[in-house]
Amino acid sequence: MGQNKKYQLTKIVRKIAVWPVLFYQYGISPLFPSSCRFTPTCSEYTKQAILKHGLFKGSKLSAKRISKCHPWGGSGFDPVP
């Protein structure tokens, strides 16, 4: 497989992997009051991490971020590395 085709396939897989996050952002999240303590929100962070780092590393970064979401966790600006 050529390098360009492999790159295009990787981009497609990343975009498909983000669909559940988009479903949550547009279908489920609006039904509840906003309560996120981080900027960007955890769902936006997950979307950016997967698009930037791929499915596996992006999911790992997302899980780490979500694990900080508790009363004694942090808050504020926390961008995707």
Secondary structure, DSSP 8 states (H G I E B T S, - for coil): --HHHHHHHHHHHHHHHTHHHHHIIIIIGGGS-----EES-HHHHHHHHHHHH-HHHHHHHHHHHHHT-STTS--EE----
